[in-house]
């Protein structure tokens, strides 16, 4: 009985896959562009998500990394490695230059990827609209050149199907992409705010250190 259930499950999955492939083929050449757009958009999004998770900025409380500034031996992880770089400078000017360089290296790639992802989100519905236009051209061509038989009706149905499938697919790709882009933009804003806070705390620490050295 378990084998029968398993066979039914895989059979249902296979039927669904065959239906999806048939719908995809019915969408025409515009579906290729939509697929490439989706792969690029979600590929960039997943890459950024992995990058944000690897920064671990939400897992280390501020009071902990503040202690790491005073106690270098306790530092660990990406934030500890970051503190090793920014606390090794000798002057305020060096600290500003160090943070500026790190900001370009750490935050600028996320901003660039978000811009590319935003373009991909906008391109999805446009590719769907392109497929709509080509599908309607097929429909009008069938109406103009057909004799009204079954062959003509099949050509008309093919054109309408292509128009509707590409429109729907473009929206299906763009809407999740838009939500994904929004969440990643929020994560980038949190990382930018963390970087600004880290710079402020490290600069204050360096200023107090230099002030004590000057007083001594």
C-alpha positions as CSV (number, residue, x, y, z in Angstrom):
1,X,0.0,0.0,0.0
2,X,2.9,2.3,0.8
3,X,4.3,1.6,-2.6
4,X,1.0,2.5,-4.2
5,X,0.9,5.8,-2.3
6,X,4.5,6.5,-3.3
7,X,3.8,5.7,-6.9
8,X,0.7,8.0,-6.8
9,X,2.8,10.8,-5.3
10,X,5.5,10.6,-7.9
11,X,2.9,10.1,-10.6
12,X,1.2,13.3,-9.5
13,X,4.5,15.2,-9.4
14,X,5.3,14.0,-12.9
15,X,2.0,15.0,-14.3
16,X,2.3,18.5,-12.7
17,X,5.8,18.8,-14.2
18,X,4.5,17.8,-17.6
19,X,1.8,20.3,-17.4
20,X,4.2,23.1,-16.3
21,X,6.5,22.3,-19.2
22,X,3.5,22.4,-21.6
23,X,2.4,25.8,-20.3
24,X,6.0,27.0,-20.5
25,X,6.3,26.0,-24.1
26,X,2.9,27.6,-24.9
27,X,4.3,30.9,-23.6
28,X,6.6,31.3,-26.6
29,X,10.1,32.8,-26.8
30,X,9.4,35.6,-24.2
31,X,9.4,32.9,-21.5
32,X,13.1,32.4,-22.1
33,X,13.8,36.1,-21.3
34,X,11.6,35.9,-18.2
35,X,13.4,32.8,-17.1
36,X,16.8,34.4,-17.5
37,X,15.6,37.5,-15.7
38,X,14.3,35.4,-12.8
39,X,17.5,33.4,-12.5
40,X,19.6,36.6,-12.4
41,X,17.3,38.4,-10.0
42,X,16.9,35.6,-7.5
43,X,20.5,34.5,-7.9
44,X,21.7,37.9,-6.9
45,X,19.1,38.0,-4.0
46,X,20.3,34.7,-2.6
47,X,23.9,35.7,-2.9
48,X,23.2,38.9,-0.9
49,X,21.1,37.1,1.7
50,X,24.0,34.7,2.3
51,X,26.4,37.7,2.6
52,X,24.2,39.4,5.2
53,X,23.8,36.2,7.2
54,X,27.6,35.8,7.1
55,X,28.1,39.3,8.6
56,X,26.3,38.2,11.8
57,X,25.5,41.7,12.8
58,X,22.3,40.7,14.5
59,X,23.8,37.9,16.5
60,X,26.4,39.9,18.4
61,X,24.9,42.6,20.8
62,X,26.4,46.0,20.9
63,X,27.5,45.6,24.5
64,X,29.6,42.5,23.5
65,X,31.5,44.1,20.6
66,X,32.0,47.2,22.7
67,X,33.9,45.0,25.2
68,X,35.8,43.5,22.2
69,X,37.2,47.0,21.5
70,X,38.8,47.1,25.0
71,X,39.7,43.4,25.0
72,X,41.1,42.2,21.6
73,X,41.7,38.7,22.8
74,X,37.9,38.1,23.1
75,X,37.2,39.0,19.5
76,X,35.7,36.4,17.2
77,X,33.8,36.1,13.9
78,X,33.4,38.6,11.2
79,X,32.8,41.5,13.6
80,X,36.0,40.6,15.5
81,X,38.0,40.6,12.3
82,X,36.5,44.0,11.4
83,X,37.5,45.4,14.8
84,X,41.0,44.1,14.2
85,X,41.2,46.3,11.2
86,X,39.6,49.5,12.5
87,X,41.3,49.5,15.9
88,X,44.8,49.2,14.6
89,X,45.1,52.8,13.4
90,X,47.1,55.5,15.1
91,X,45.2,58.7,14.4
92,X,41.7,60.0,13.8
93,X,42.5,60.7,10.2
94,X,43.7,57.1,9.7
95,X,40.5,55.9,11.3
96,X,38.3,58.0,9.0
97,X,40.2,56.7,5.9
98,X,40.0,53.1,7.1
99,X,36.2,53.3,7.6
100,X,35.8,55.0,4.2
101,X,37.7,52.2,2.5
102,X,35.8,49.5,4.4
103,X,32.5,51.2,3.6
104,X,33.3,51.0,-0.1
105,X,34.4,47.4,0.2
106,X,31.6,46.2,2.4
107,X,28.5,48.2,1.6
108,X,29.0,49.4,-2.0
109,X,28.7,45.8,-3.5
110,X,25.3,45.4,-1.7
111,X,24.1,48.7,-3.1
112,X,25.2,47.7,-6.6
113,X,23.5,44.4,-6.4
114,X,20.3,46.0,-5.2
115,X,20.3,48.3,-8.2
116,X,20.7,45.4,-10.6
117,X,18.0,43.5,-8.8
118,X,15.6,46.5,-9.0
119,X,16.2,46.6,-12.8
120,X,15.4,42.9,-13.0
121,X,12.2,43.4,-11.0
122,X,11.1,46.1,-13.5
123,X,12.1,44.0,-16.6
124,X,10.0,41.0,-15.6
125,X,6.5,42.6,-16.4
126,X,8.0,44.3,-19.5
127,X,9.1,40.9,-20.8
128,X,5.6,39.6,-20.0
129,X,4.1,42.6,-22.0
130,X,6.4,41.8,-24.9
131,X,5.0,38.2,-24.9
132,X,1.5,39.7,-24.7
133,X,2.2,41.7,-27.9
134,X,3.7,38.8,-29.8
135,X,0.8,36.6,-28.7
136,X,-1.8,39.1,-29.9
137,X,0.1,39.5,-33.2
138,X,-0.2,35.7,-33.7
139,X,-3.9,36.0,-32.9
140,X,-4.5,38.8,-35.4
141,X,-2.5,37.0,-38.0
142,X,-4.7,33.9,-37.6
143,X,-7.8,36.0,-37.8
144,X,-6.6,37.8,-41.0
145,X,-5.3,34.8,-42.8
146,X,-7.5,32.0,-41.6
147,X,-10.7,30.6,-43.1
148,X,-12.6,30.1,-39.9
149,X,-11.9,26.3,-39.5
150,X,-10.5,24.3,-36.7
151,X,-7.0,25.2,-37.7
152,X,-7.7,28.9,-37.5
153,X,-9.3,28.5,-34.1
154,X,-6.3,26.6,-32.9
155,X,-4.0,29.4,-34.1
156,X,-6.2,32.0,-32.4
157,X,-6.2,30.0,-29.1
158,X,-2.4,29.6,-29.3
159,X,-1.9,33.3,-29.7
160,X,-4.3,34.2,-26.8
161,X,-2.7,31.5,-24.6
162,X,0.8,32.9,-25.3
163,X,-0.3,36.4,-24.5
164,X,-1.9,35.5,-21.2
165,X,0.8,33.1,-20.0
166,X,3.7,35.5,-20.5
167,X,1.8,38.3,-18.8
168,X,1.0,36.1,-15.8
169,X,4.6,34.7,-15.6
170,X,6.1,38.2,-15.7
171,X,3.9,39.2,-12.8
172,X,4.6,36.0,-10.9
173,X,8.3,36.6,-11.2
174,X,8.2,40.4,-10.4
175,X,6.0,40.3,-7.3
176,X,8.1,37.9,-5.2
177,X,11.2,39.7,-6.6
178,X,9.9,43.0,-5.4
179,X,9.2,41.7,-1.9
180,X,12.7,40.0,-1.8
181,X,14.3,43.3,-2.9
182,X,12.5,45.2,-0.1
183,X,13.7,42.8,2.6
184,X,17.3,42.9,1.3
185,X,17.2,46.7,1.1
186,X,16.1,46.7,4.8
187,X,19.0,44.4,5.6
188,X,21.4,46.7,3.8
189,X,20.1,49.6,5.8
190,X,20.6,47.8,9.0
191,X,24.2,46.9,8.0
192,X,24.8,50.6,7.1
193,X,23.5,51.7,10.4
194,X,25.7,49.2,12.2
195,X,28.7,50.4,10.3
196,X,27.9,54.0,11.2
197,X,27.5,53.0,14.9
198,X,30.7,51.0,14.9
199,X,32.6,54.0,13.4
200,X,31.2,56.4,16.0
201,X,32.2,54.1,18.9
202,X,35.6,53.3,17.6
203,X,36.4,56.9,16.9
204,X,35.3,57.9,20.4
205,X,37.5,55.1,21.8
206,X,40.5,56.2,19.8
207,X,40.0,59.8,20.8
208,X,40.0,58.9,24.5
209,X,43.0,56.8,24.0
210,X,44.9,59.6,22.3
211,X,43.8,62.1,24.9
212,X,45.1,59.8,27.7
213,X,48.4,59.4,25.9
214,X,48.7,63.2,25.4
215,X,47.9,63.8,29.1
216,X,50.5,61.2,30.1
